[in-house]
Amino acid sequence: MPEITVSDTLYRQLVSVSDGEQLDETMWKMVAHYGRGNNPGD
């Protein structure tokens, strides 16, 4: 799994929205949501 560097503010937001899930799982959901919003014809 590649590593990314994020600001402390973004990290705190990710932890907040993860609601007890693993951060990896939360980030994959965010990526999928972004992809659906930006490629609606796929």
mmCIF file as Biopython writes it, N, C-alpha, C and O atoms, coordinates in Angstrom:
data_model
#
loop_
_atom_site.group_PDB
_atom_site.id
_atom_site.type_symbol
_atom_site.label_atom_id
_atom_site.label_alt_id
_atom_site.label_comp_id
_atom_site.label_asym_id
_atom_site.label_entity_id
_atom_site.label_seq_id
_atom_site.pdbx_PDB_ins_code
_atom_site.Cartn_x
_atom_site.Cartn_y
_atom_site.Cartn_z
_atom_site.occupancy
_atom_site.B_iso_or_equiv
_atom_site.auth_seq_id
_atom_site.auth_asym_id
_atom_site.pdbx_PDB_model_num
ATOM 1   N N  . MET A ? 1  ? 0.854   -1.168 0.000   1.0 0.0 1  A 1 
ATOM 2   C CA . MET A ? 1  ? 0.000   0.000  0.000   1.0 0.0 1  A 1 
ATOM 3   C C  . MET A ? 1  ? 0.899   1.229  0.000   1.0 0.0 1  A 1 
ATOM 4   O O  . MET A ? 1  ? 1.799   1.332  0.833   1.0 0.0 1  A 1 
ATOM 5   N N  . PRO A ? 2  ? 0.670   2.158  -0.917  1.0 0.0 2  A 1 
ATOM 6   C CA . PRO A ? 2  ? 1.481   3.379  -0.936  1.0 0.0 2  A 1 
ATOM 7   C C  . PRO A ? 2  ? 1.182   4.254  0.281   1.0 0.0 2  A 1 
ATOM 8   O O  . PRO A ? 2  ? 0.101   4.189  0.866   1.0 0.0 2  A 1 
ATOM 9   N N  . GLU A ? 3  ? 2.144   5.051  0.633   1.0 0.0 3  A 1 
ATOM 10  C CA . GLU A ? 3  ? 1.969   5.989  1.739   1.0 0.0 3  A 1 
ATOM 11  C C  . GLU A ? 3  ? 1.687   7.369  1.180   1.0 0.0 3  A 1 
ATOM 12  O O  . GLU A ? 3  ? 2.216   7.752  0.137   1.0 0.0 3  A 1 
ATOM 13  N N  . ILE A ? 4  ? 0.843   8.115  1.889   1.0 0.0 4  A 1 
ATOM 14  C CA . ILE A ? 4  ? 0.603   9.509  1.541   1.0 0.0 4  A 1 
ATOM 15  C C  . ILE A ? 4  ? 0.856   10.351 2.783   1.0 0.0 4  A 1 
ATOM 16  O O  . ILE A ? 4  ? 0.754   9.864  3.909   1.0 0.0 4  A 1 
ATOM 17  N N  . THR A ? 5  ? 1.181   11.594 2.571   1.0 0.0 5  A 1 
ATOM 18  C CA . THR A ? 5  ? 1.383   12.528 3.670   1.0 0.0 5  A 1 
ATOM 19  C C  . THR A ? 5  ? 0.248   13.543 3.637   1.0 0.0 5  A 1 
ATOM 20  O O  . THR A ? 5  ? -0.023  14.152 2.602   1.0 0.0 5  A 1 
ATOM 21  N N  . VAL A ? 6  ? -0.409  13.719 4.771   1.0 0.0 6  A 1 
ATOM 22  C CA . VAL A ? 6  ? -1.514  14.672 4.859   1.0 0.0 6  A 1 
ATOM 23  C C  . VAL A ? 6  ? -1.262  15.614 6.029   1.0 0.0 6  A 1 
ATOM 24  O O  . VAL A ? 6  ? -0.500  15.309 6.945   1.0 0.0 6  A 1 
ATOM 25  N N  . SER A ? 7  ? -1.913  16.751 5.974   1.0 0.0 7  A 1 
ATOM 26  C CA . SER A ? 7  ? -1.777  17.722 7.059   1.0 0.0 7  A 1 
ATOM 27  C C  . SER A ? 7  ? -2.464  17.190 8.315   1.0 0.0 7  A 1 
ATOM 28  O O  . SER A ? 7  ? -3.294  16.283 8.247   1.0 0.0 7  A 1 
ATOM 29  N N  . ASP A ? 8  ? -2.112  17.759 9.443   1.0 0.0 8  A 1 
ATOM 30  C CA . ASP A ? 8  ? -2.745  17.366 10.705  1.0 0.0 8  A 1 
ATOM 31  C C  . ASP A ? 8  ? -4.247  17.612 10.662  1.0 0.0 8  A 1 
ATOM 32  O O  . ASP A ? 8  ? -5.028  16.814 11.180  1.0 0.0 8  A 1 
ATOM 33  N N  . THR A ? 9  ? -4.648  18.719 10.043  1.0 0.0 9  A 1 
ATOM 34  C CA . THR A ? 9  ? -6.071  19.051 9.950   1.0 0.0 9  A 1 
ATOM 35  C C  . THR A ? 9  ? -6.824  17.991 9.158   1.0 0.0 9  A 1 
ATOM 36  O O  . THR A ? 9  ? -7.882  17.533 9.589   1.0 0.0 9  A 1 
ATOM 37  N N  . LEU A ? 10 ? -6.290  17.600 8.008   1.0 0.0 10 A 1 
ATOM 38  C CA . LEU A ? 10 ? -6.941  16.574 7.197   1.0 0.0 10 A 1 
ATOM 39  C C  . LEU A ? 10 ? -6.957  15.239 7.933   1.0 0.0 10 A 1 
ATOM 40  O O  . LEU A ? 10 ? -7.953  14.517 7.879   1.0 0.0 10 A 1 
ATOM 41  N N  . TYR A ? 11 ? -5.885  14.908 8.610   1.0 0.0 11 A 1 
ATOM 42  C CA . TYR A ? 11 ? -5.837  13.656 9.372   1.0 0.0 11 A 1 
ATOM 43  C C  . TYR A ? 11 ? -6.933  13.631 10.437  1.0 0.0 11 A 1 
ATOM 44  O O  . TYR A ? 11 ? -7.616  12.621 10.600  1.0 0.0 11 A 1 
ATOM 45  N N  . ARG A ? 12 ? -7.100  14.725 11.153  1.0 0.0 12 A 1 
ATOM 46  C CA . ARG A ? 12 ? -8.147  14.793 12.182  1.0 0.0 12 A 1 
ATOM 47  C C  . ARG A ? 12 ? -9.533  14.651 11.558  1.0 0.0 12 A 1 
ATOM 48  O O  . ARG A ? 12 ? -10.412 14.020 12.145  1.0 0.0 12 A 1 
ATOM 49  N N  . GLN A ? 13 ? -9.737  15.232 10.370  1.0 0.0 13 A 1 
ATOM 50  C CA . GLN A ? 13 ? -11.020 15.086 9.680   1.0 0.0 13 A 1 
ATOM 51  C C  . GLN A ? 13 ? -11.262 13.631 9.294   1.0 0.0 13 A 1 
ATOM 52  O O  . GLN A ? 13 ? -12.375 13.128 9.446   1.0 0.0 13 A 1 
ATOM 53  N N  . LEU A ? 14 ? -10.235 12.956 8.799   1.0 0.0 14 A 1 
ATOM 54  C CA . LEU A ? 14 ? -10.367 11.545 8.432   1.0 0.0 14 A 1 
ATOM 55  C C  . LEU A ? 14 ? -10.715 10.691 9.643   1.0 0.0 14 A 1 
ATOM 56  O O  . LEU A ? 14 ? -11.582 9.820  9.565   1.0 0.0 14 A 1 
ATOM 57  N N  . VAL A ? 15 ? -10.047 10.936 10.750  1.0 0.0 15 A 1 
ATOM 58  C CA . VAL A ? 15 ? -10.329 10.184 11.976  1.0 0.0 15 A 1 
ATOM 59  C C  . VAL A ? 15 ? -11.769 10.442 12.415  1.0 0.0 15 A 1 
ATOM 60  O O  . VAL A ? 15 ? -12.464 9.524  12.848  1.0 0.0 15 A 1 
ATOM 61  N N  . SER A ? 16 ? -12.208 11.683 12.305  1.0 0.0 16 A 1 
ATOM 62  C CA . SER A ? 16 ? -13.562 12.039 12.714  1.0 0.0 16 A 1 
ATOM 63  C C  . SER A ? 16 ? -14.618 11.320 11.881  1.0 0.0 16 A 1 
ATOM 64  O O  . SER A ? 16 ? -15.581 10.788 12.436  1.0 0.0 16 A 1 
ATOM 65  N N  . VAL A ? 17 ? -14.455 11.295 10.565  1.0 0.0 17 A 1 
ATOM 66  C CA . VAL A ? 17 ? -15.461 10.661 9.702   1.0 0.0 17 A 1 
ATOM 67  C C  . VAL A ? 17 ? -15.325 9.147  9.655   1.0 0.0 17 A 1 
ATOM 68  O O  . VAL A ? 17 ? -16.241 8.467  9.193   1.0 0.0 17 A 1 
ATOM 69  N N  . SER A ? 18 ? -14.203 8.601  10.122  1.0 0.0 18 A 1 
ATOM 70  C CA . SER A ? 18 ? -14.028 7.149  10.077  1.0 0.0 18 A 1 
ATOM 71  C C  . SER A ? 18 ? -14.981 6.439  11.033  1.0 0.0 18 A 1 
ATOM 72  O O  . SER A ? 18 ? -15.308 5.271  10.822  1.0 0.0 18 A 1 
ATOM 73  N N  . ASP A ? 19 ? -15.427 7.124  12.074  1.0 0.0 19 A 1 
ATOM 74  C CA . ASP A ? 19 ? -16.437 6.599  12.992  1.0 0.0 19 A 1 
ATOM 75  C C  . ASP A ? 19 ? -16.114 5.185  13.466  1.0 0.0 19 A 1 
ATOM 76  O O  . ASP A ? 19 ? -16.978 4.308  13.462  1.0 0.0 19 A 1 
ATOM 77  N N  . GLY A ? 20 ? -14.871 4.974  13.872  1.0 0.0 20 A 1 
ATOM 78  C CA . GLY A ? 20 ? -14.462 3.688  14.418  1.0 0.0 20 A 1 
ATOM 79  C C  . GLY A ? 20 ? -13.934 2.691  13.398  1.0 0.0 20 A 1 
ATOM 80  O O  . GLY A ? 20 ? -13.404 1.648  13.780  1.0 0.0 20 A 1 
ATOM 81  N N  . GLU A ? 21 ? -14.067 2.989  12.096  1.0 0.0 21 A 1 
ATOM 82  C CA . GLU A ? 21 ? -13.516 2.109  11.062  1.0 0.0 21 A 1 
ATOM 83  C C  . GLU A ? 21 ? -12.015 2.330  10.960  1.0 0.0 21 A 1 
ATOM 84  O O  . GLU A ? 21 ? -11.476 3.302  11.488  1.0 0.0 21 A 1 
ATOM 85  N N  . GLN A ? 22 ? -11.355 1.415  10.274  1.0 0.0 22 A 1 
ATOM 86  C CA . GLN A ? 22 ? -9.949  1.618  9.944   1.0 0.0 22 A 1 
ATOM 87  C C  . GLN A ? 22 ? -9.854  2.789  8.967   1.0 0.0 22 A 1 
ATOM 88  O O  . GLN A ? 22 ? -10.727 2.957  8.116   1.0 0.0 22 A 1 
ATOM 89  N N  . LEU A ? 23 ? -8.813  3.589  9.082   1.0 0.0 23 A 1 
ATOM 90  C CA . LEU A ? 23 ? -8.654  4.734  8.182   1.0 0.0 23 A 1 
ATOM 91  C C  . LEU A ? 23 ? -8.532  4.297  6.729   1.0 0.0 23 A 1 
ATOM 92  O O  . LEU A ? 23 ? -9.023  4.989  5.837   1.0 0.0 23 A 1 
ATOM 93  N N  . ASP A ? 24 ? -7.887  3.162  6.475   1.0 0.0 24 A 1 
ATOM 94  C CA . ASP A ? 24 ? -7.774  2.666  5.098   1.0 0.0 24 A 1 
ATOM 95  C C  . ASP A ? 24 ? -9.154  2.456  4.487   1.0 0.0 24 A 1 
ATOM 96  O O  . ASP A ? 24 ? -9.401  2.844  3.345   1.0 0.0 24 A 1 
ATOM 97  N N  . GLU A ? 25 ? -10.047 1.844  5.248   1.0 0.0 25 A 1 
ATOM 98  C CA . GLU A ? 25 ? -11.407 1.579  4.755   1.0 0.0 25 A 1 
ATOM 99  C C  . GLU A ? 25 ? -12.135 2.889  4.462   1.0 0.0 25 A 1 
ATOM 100 O O  . GLU A ? 25 ? -12.812 3.012  3.441   1.0 0.0 25 A 1 
ATOM 101 N N  . THR A ? 26 ? -11.997 3.854  5.348   1.0 0.0 26 A 1 
ATOM 102 C CA . THR A ? 26 ? -12.631 5.155  5.150   1.0 0.0 26 A 1 
ATOM 103 C C  . THR A ? 26 ? -12.093 5.834  3.900   1.0 0.0 26 A 1 
ATOM 104 O O  . THR A ? 26 ? -12.858 6.400  3.120   1.0 0.0 26 A 1 
ATOM 105 N N  . MET A ? 27 ? -10.788 5.778  3.707   1.0 0.0 27 A 1 
ATOM 106 C CA . MET A ? 27 ? -10.197 6.428  2.535   1.0 0.0 27 A 1 
ATOM 107 C C  . MET A ? 27 ? -10.636 5.752  1.244   1.0 0.0 27 A 1 
ATOM 108 O O  . MET A ? 27 ? -10.880 6.437  0.251   1.0 0.0 27 A 1 
ATOM 109 N N  . TRP A ? 28 ? -10.744 4.407  1.231   1.0 0.0 28 A 1 
ATOM 110 C CA . TRP A ? 28 ? -11.213 3.716  0.022   1.0 0.0 28 A 1 
ATOM 111 C C  . TRP A ? 28 ? -12.651 4.103  -0.295  1.0 0.0 28 A 1 
ATOM 112 O O  . TRP A ? 28 ? -13.005 4.253  -1.464  1.0 0.0 28 A 1 
ATOM 113 N N  . LYS A ? 29 ? -13.481 4.266  0.725   1.0 0.0 29 A 1 
ATOM 114 C CA . LYS A ? 29 ? -14.860 4.705  0.500   1.0 0.0 29 A 1 
ATOM 115 C C  . LYS A ? 29 ? -14.882 6.114  -0.091  1.0 0.0 29 A 1 
ATOM 116 O O  . LYS A ? 29 ? -15.674 6.404  -0.987  1.0 0.0 29 A 1 
ATOM 117 N N  . MET A ? 30 ? -14.010 6.986  0.414   1.0 0.0 30 A 1 
ATOM 118 C CA . MET A ? 30 ? -13.943 8.349  -0.114  1.0 0.0 30 A 1 
ATOM 119 C C  . MET A ? 30 ? -13.498 8.346  -1.574  1.0 0.0 30 A 1 
ATOM 120 O O  . MET A ? 30 ? -14.035 9.098  -2.387  1.0 0.0 30 A 1 
ATOM 121 N N  . VAL A ? 31 ? -12.529 7.512  -1.907  1.0 0.0 31 A 1 
ATOM 122 C CA . VAL A ? 31 ? -12.052 7.412  -3.292  1.0 0.0 31 A 1 
ATOM 123 C C  . VAL A ? 31 ? -13.177 6.918  -4.194  1.0 0.0 31 A 1 
ATOM 124 O O  . VAL A ? 31 ? -13.376 7.457  -5.283  1.0 0.0 31 A 1 
ATOM 125 N N  . ALA A ? 32 ? -13.910 5.906  -3.757  1.0 0.0 32 A 1 
ATOM 126 C CA . ALA A ? 32 ? -15.022 5.378  -4.551  1.0 0.0 32 A 1 
ATOM 127 C C  . ALA A ? 32 ? -16.102 6.436  -4.738  1.0 0.0 32 A 1 
ATOM 128 O O  . ALA A ? 32 ? -16.650 6.581  -5.831  1.0 0.0 32 A 1 
ATOM 129 N N  . HIS A ? 33 ? -16.406 7.168  -3.682  1.0 0.0 33 A 1 
ATOM 130 C CA . HIS A ? 33 ? -17.412 8.232  -3.764  1.0 0.0 33 A 1 
ATOM 131 C C  . HIS A ? 33 ? -16.964 9.319  -4.736  1.0 0.0 33 A 1 
ATOM 132 O O  . HIS A ? 33 ? -17.762 9.800  -5.540  1.0 0.0 33 A 1 
ATOM 133 N N  . TYR A ? 34 ? -15.717 9.701  -4.667  1.0 0.0 34 A 1 
ATOM 134 C CA . TYR A ? 34 ? -15.168 10.703 -5.581  1.0 0.0 34 A 1 
ATOM 135 C C  . TYR A ? 34 ? -15.251 10.206 -7.020  1.0 0.0 34 A 1 
ATOM 136 O O  . TYR A ? 34 ? -15.643 10.956 -7.914  1.0 0.0 34 A 1 
ATOM 137 N N  . GLY A ? 35 ? -14.890 8.960  -7.247  1.0 0.0 35 A 1 
ATOM 138 C CA . GLY A ? 35 ? -14.923 8.394  -8.592  1.0 0.0 35 A 1 
ATOM 139 C C  . GLY A ? 35 ? -16.321 8.374  -9.178  1.0 0.0 35 A 1 
ATOM 140 O O  . GLY A ? 35 ? -16.504 8.681  -10.356 1.0 0.0 35 A 1 
ATOM 141 N N  . ARG A ? 36 ? -17.308 8.019  -8.371  1.0 0.0 36 A 1 
ATOM 142 C CA . ARG A ? 36 ? -18.692 8.000  -8.856  1.0 0.0 36 A 1 
ATOM 143 C C  . ARG A ? 36 ? -19.162 9.401  -9.198  1.0 0.0 36 A 1 
ATOM 144 O O  . ARG A ? 36 ? -19.889 9.591  -10.173 1.0 0.0 36 A 1 
ATOM 145 N N  . GLY A ? 37 ? -18.757 10.377 -8.412  1.0 0.0 37 A 1 
ATOM 146 C CA . GLY A ? 37 ? -19.183 11.750 -8.655  1.0 0.0 37 A 1 
ATOM 147 C C  . GLY A ? 37 ? -18.528 12.372 -9.867  1.0 0.0 37 A 1 
ATOM 148 O O  . GLY A ? 37 ? -19.094 13.277 -10.481 1.0 0.0 37 A 1 
ATOM 149 N N  . ASN A ? 38 ? -17.349 11.906 -10.221 1.0 0.0 38 A 1 
ATOM 150 C CA . ASN A ? 38 ? -16.622 12.507 -11.328 1.0 0.0 38 A 1 
ATOM 151 C C  . ASN A ? 38 ? -16.652 11.681 -12.606 1.0 0.0 38 A 1 
ATOM 152 O O  . ASN A ? 38 ? -16.176 12.141 -13.644 1.0 0.0 38 A 1 
ATOM 153 N N  . ASN A ? 39 ? -17.200 10.478 -12.551 1.0 0.0 39 A 1 
ATOM 154 C CA . ASN A ? 39 ? -17.338 9.625  -13.733 1.0 0.0 39 A 1 
ATOM 155 C C  . ASN A ? 39 ? -18.729 8.998  -13.745 1.0 0.0 39 A 1 
ATOM 156 O O  . ASN A ? 39 ? -18.851 7.774  -13.703 1.0 0.0 39 A 1 
ATOM 157 N N  . PRO A ? 40 ? -19.781 9.817  -13.802 1.0 0.0 40 A 1 
ATOM 158 C CA . PRO A ? 40 ? -21.130 9.262  -13.664 1.0 0.0 40 A 1 
ATOM 159 C C  . PRO A ? 40 ? -21.533 8.313  -14.787 1.0 0.0 40 A 1 
ATOM 160 O O  . PRO A ? 40 ? -22.458 7.521  -14.606 1.0 0.0 40 A 1 
ATOM 161 N N  . GLY A ? 41 ? -20.870 8.369  -15.943 1.0 0.0 41 A 1 
ATOM 162 C CA . GLY A ? 41 ? -21.233 7.503  -17.058 1.0 0.0 41 A 1 
ATOM 163 C C  . GLY A ? 41 ? -20.618 6.127  -16.994 1.0 0.0 41 A 1 
ATOM 164 O O  . GLY A ? 41 ? -20.974 5.262  -17.794 1.0 0.0 41 A 1 
ATOM 165 N N  . ASP A ? 42 ? -19.710 5.895  -16.071 1.0 0.0 42 A 1 
ATOM 166 C CA . ASP A ? 42 ? -19.030 4.591  -15.989 1.0 0.0 42 A 1 
ATOM 167 C C  . ASP A ? 42 ? -19.872 3.558  -15.298 1.0 0.0 42 A 1 
ATOM 168 O O  . ASP A ? 42 ? -19.445 2.413  -15.149 1.0 0.0 42 A 1 
#
